[in-house]
Structures are given as C-alpha cells and as structure tokens.
Amino acid sequence: NEFEELIGSAEPTAGEKAVYSGDDLELCRQRRRGRMLANMKFIGHLFLRQLLSAKVVGSVSRELVFIDEATSMPPEHALECACELLNAIGFTLEGLPVGQQVLSQVCGRMAELKGARAQDGRAAYCKRVQFAIQDLLDTRAAGWAKRQFRSSAKTKEE
C-alpha cells in the first residue's frame, strides 16, 4: 500500500497544498521524496533478507520504469526509486536466473530513457536523474563494485 501510494505522485496532495505554501511546500516535497527512497531501500533489504521473492522485486522494478507501457515516460521520482532499489539489490539479484532477466529488461529500459528526448527536443529528464541512471549502469558493468574515492590529496608526483 505504501509503495502504491508514494509512487503515484511526488507532488503534495491538494490538502497539503492548501495548508502549506512556499518553503513549507518544498519541504513537504522533499520529505515525500525521502520517504519514497527510504521505502525502496526497505523493499531492497526485505529482498536481501529473503522476505520478498525475486518475482516481487522484479515486478516492483518493472513497474517503476514502465516496462509494460513502452510508449509512456515514467516520472523522475520513479526512476530515482528504481536506481535506489537496484543499487541496493543488484548484486544479489544478478545471481538469480529470474533476476538476470529482470535486470537486463530494466537496465535496457533505463538506458533507453536516459537518452529520451521530449517533444521540444530537450532531454526528457534532468541531469541528476540521467547521471543516477548512468551510475547504475556503470556499477552493473563493473560487477556491482561501486567506485571508491580517496579522501587524501595526491602529491605532485602522483
């Protein structure tokens, strides 16, 4: 129920719009977005603890990127949620036969959406979402090993 409710829209409800204005409305938007991403992490951890099946997680990820509705474009917040979910469970999901199929479908669709253009010729999604998708695709290509950045500065010789 939580998944269905939050994925519907990242925008505040009419009641929230009536009560809040300006900065409060933006704060409400950020809270909803944070809650959606936390919900995806939760779903991912349920899968990792084997409380959800690969079939359920596959269904959730397909729904997030609109696999069955190839002509329509999913909202940005749904793509962010898909990236969050797949970053959390990608390695484990890749190890399952069903998971490999799901990942190839979802990652293929996300690569397609990353380069999608709106009717006016501009990119359909903001740079933040495009880079999140690219990071996910790069992580998968690297065998789900995330890039580590060193905190120390390099010397002149290095």
N, C-alpha and C positions, 0 to 999 in steps of 0.2 A: 504493500500500500504506500509506504514511504517513497519507494522508487517511482511508482506511477505518479504520485503527487508532485514530486520535485522535478521530474524530467519534463513534465507538462510545460512549465514555463519558469524562466529565471526571473521574470518580472514580478514585482509585488502585486498582490491581489487588489481588487477595487477598494476593499475595506482599508487596506494598508495605505493606499494612495490617498484616501480621504483623511486619514489620521495624520500621516506624515507628509512632510514637504522638504524640498531641497536636500540638504546634507543628510537628514534623517532617512529620506527615501533611498539615497545612495548607500547608506549604512545597511539598510534593510536588504538591498540588492546583494551587497557583499556577504551578508550573513546567509542568505539563501544559497549563494554560490558556494560558500564554505561548507554549508550543510550538505549540498549535493556531492561535493568532492569527498567529504568525510564518509558519506553513505557509500560511495564507490569503494573507498578503502575498506570499509566494513564488509561489503559483499566479497571483496577480494580475500580478506582474512578468513571469512567463513569458508570460502572455497579451499584455501590453503590448509585449514584445519579439517577438511573433508566433511564439512557440514552442509555444503552445497555441491551438487554434481557439476561436472564439466558441461553437461547439457544445459543446465540452468544458466550458468555463467555465459555460455555461448549464446543463448537466447537473449540475455541482457545486452551483451556487446553487439549483437546483430541489430537489436532494436535501437541502440544508441546511434548507430551510423546509418540507419535506414537501409539495410541491405535489401529488403523486400520492396522498397519504394525507390528504385534507382533514379527515377526522374525528379524526385524532390530532394531538397537540400536540408540536412539536419541543422538545427540551431547550434550556435557556437558552444553553448554550455554543454550540450550533449556530446560534442566531440572532445571537449576538455575532460568530461567524465569518462569517456571511452579511453582516453590516453592514461588517465589516472588508474583506471581498473587494469588495463593491460600492462602498465609498468609494474603494478603490484603482483600480478599473477602470471605474466608472460612466460617466465622460465618453466614453471610447473605445468602450465597449460600446453606448452610446446612438447612436453614429454608424453602427452597422451595422444592417441590416434585421432580422437574426436577433436582435441584441442588444436592439432596441426591444421586441420581443415578449417576450423573456425578462424584461427589466426591468419591463414592465407586469405580468406574471404574478407575479413575485417581490415587487415592491413592493406590489401589491394584497394578496397573501397576508400580507405583514408588517404592513400596516395593519390587516388583519383580526385578526391575532394580538396586536397591541398592545392592542387593546380587549377581548381574550378574558377571560372570567371562569372561575374554577374552579367546581367543584360547590358549594362553600360560599359562593359569591357574591363572593369576593375576587378581585383581579386574578391572572391565571394566571402573570404574570411580574413579577419585581422591577422597581422603578423604574429602576434602572440600564439594564436591557435595554429598557424602554419608551422611555426617553429616547434611547438609541442608535438605536432604530428611528425615532423622530421626527426625530432629527438627519439620518439618512439620507434620509428623505422630504423634509425641508426643503431639504437640499442638492440633491436631484434637482429639486425645484420651482424652485430658484434657478439652474438651468442648470449644476449641479455646481460652483458657486462657493462655497467654504467661507467662513463668516463669520470676519472678522479682528477681533480685539480689540486696541485700542490699549493700549500699556504705560504711556503717560503719563496723569497725572491731569488732569481737566478743571478749568478755572478756574471761579470763582463765576459769571461772566458766561455761560460756555458752558453 
